[in-house]
Amino acid sequence: MSRVIYELQGFAIVLGKVALISRVFVADNDEGYQFNITFSADLRLPIKFPTRNEADLERQLFLSALKDS
């Protein structure tokens, strides 16, 4: 079985280990916008962007890669 790896903000994410992807929301402390990736081991990775458009686009690209894997 081959592992499909997706690179996002310097992280190498094994797509087969992703359990949940949150919606895009406003990050705490005025840090822009973020979505969370939760893995099967209950590890959560927050992905933050300065604008909502960037966060929405990257989330859609990530979902597309996940669907195609």
C-alpha positions as CSV (number, residue, x, y, z in Angstrom):
1,M,0.0,0.0,0.0
2,S,1.5,3.3,-1.0
3,R,1.2,6.4,1.2
4,V,-0.1,9.6,-0.3
5,I,1.6,12.6,1.2
6,Y,0.3,16.2,1.1
7,E,2.6,19.1,1.9
8,L,0.9,22.0,3.7
9,Q,2.7,24.9,5.4
10,G,5.8,22.8,5.9
11,F,4.0,19.7,7.3
12,A,4.0,16.4,5.4
13,I,0.5,15.0,6.0
14,V,-0.2,11.3,5.3
15,L,-3.7,11.5,3.9
16,G,-4.7,8.0,5.0
17,K,-4.4,9.1,8.7
18,V,-6.8,12.1,8.4
19,A,-10.0,11.6,10.4
20,L,-11.7,15.0,10.3
21,I,-11.3,18.5,8.7
22,S,-13.0,21.4,10.4
23,R,-14.7,24.4,8.7
24,V,-12.8,27.6,8.3
25,F,-13.2,29.9,11.3
26,V,-11.6,33.0,12.8
27,A,-8.5,32.2,14.8
28,D,-8.0,33.3,18.4
29,N,-6.0,36.5,19.2
30,D,-6.6,38.1,15.8
31,E,-4.3,35.5,14.1
32,G,-6.4,35.4,10.8
33,Y,-8.4,32.4,9.8
34,Q,-7.8,28.7,10.4
35,F,-9.1,25.2,9.9
36,N,-8.1,22.1,11.9
37,I,-7.0,18.7,10.6
38,T,-7.6,15.9,13.1
39,F,-5.8,12.6,12.7
40,S,-6.9,9.1,13.6
41,A,-4.7,9.3,16.7
42,D,-6.6,12.3,18.1
43,L,-3.8,14.7,17.1
44,R,-5.1,18.1,15.9
45,L,-3.1,20.3,13.5
46,P,-4.3,24.0,13.3
47,I,-3.6,25.5,9.8
48,K,-3.7,29.3,9.9
49,F,-3.8,31.9,7.1
50,P,-4.0,35.7,7.1
51,T,-7.1,35.9,4.9
52,R,-10.3,33.9,4.7
53,N,-9.9,33.4,0.9
54,E,-6.5,31.8,1.4
55,A,-7.9,29.5,4.1
56,D,-10.9,28.5,2.0
57,L,-8.8,27.8,-1.1
58,E,-6.2,25.7,0.8
59,R,-9.0,23.7,2.6
60,Q,-10.7,23.0,-0.8
61,L,-7.4,21.9,-2.3
62,F,-6.7,19.7,0.7
63,L,-10.2,18.1,0.5
64,S,-9.7,17.5,-3.2
65,A,-6.3,15.7,-2.6
66,L,-8.0,13.7,0.2
67,K,-10.8,12.7,-2.1
68,D,-8.4,11.6,-4.9
69,S,-6.2,9.6,-2.6
